[in-house]
Amino acid sequence: MNDQFTKEDFSQALKEVRAKGNQRIKQKGLNHLTSDFEILGVLYQELYEYNEAIHDRLSEEDKKEELLDIAYAALLGVMRKNALSKENKVDKR
């Protein structure tokens, strides 16, 4: 296995995160995380599930799915922070 990732590897990973996001949006709608604690709770839950997948010796594909869930949860947190940043800019006007 090559220890060096390429730009194509990065692009492929982003495509997979986007696909996971689209899948989750279809399943649950676009979740709105309301606080840092909620963001942290979701991330902890996803990390726990990844940890369980490792300890349960699940397939590499199953572990990758858990990592995609972590990435999607992190994106929801980033979207929340972006929304707060926009609100703060409007409030300062």
PEHUVEN-V738497 format. One record per residue. N is the residue number from 0. PSI is psi in degrees with one decimal (* if undefined). Layout:
N	PSI
N	PSI
This chain:
0	134.8
1	130.5
2	-8.5
3	126.8
4	153.6
5	169.5
6	-32.7
7	-38.6
8	-44.0
9	-45.2
10	-41.2
11	-42.6
12	-41.8
13	-39.1
14	-40.7
15	-37.7
16	-42.1
17	-42.4
18	-41.4
19	-43.1
20	-45.5
21	-39.3
22	-46.1
23	-38.0
24	-42.0
25	-37.4
26	-45.5
27	-3.1
28	178.6
29	97.7
30	144.7
31	106.5
32	132.1
33	-14.0
34	166.2
35	-37.0
36	-37.0
37	-42.7
38	-48.4
39	-41.1
40	-42.9
41	-44.0
42	-43.0
43	-42.6
44	-44.1
45	-38.9
46	-39.1
47	-44.4
48	-36.1
49	-43.7
50	-43.6
51	-40.1
52	-38.2
53	-50.4
54	-29.8
55	1.0
56	44.7
57	170.4
58	160.8
59	-36.2
60	-42.1
61	-41.7
62	-38.3
63	-39.0
64	-40.0
65	-39.5
66	-37.6
67	-37.2
68	-39.5
69	-45.7
70	-42.2
71	-43.2
72	-40.7
73	-39.2
74	-38.7
75	-40.2
76	-42.1
77	-41.0
78	-39.8
79	-46.2
80	-38.1
81	-42.2
82	-42.7
83	-38.6
84	-42.3
85	-42.4
86	-42.2
87	-36.6
88	-38.9
89	-42.3
90	-30.5
91	-7.2
92	*
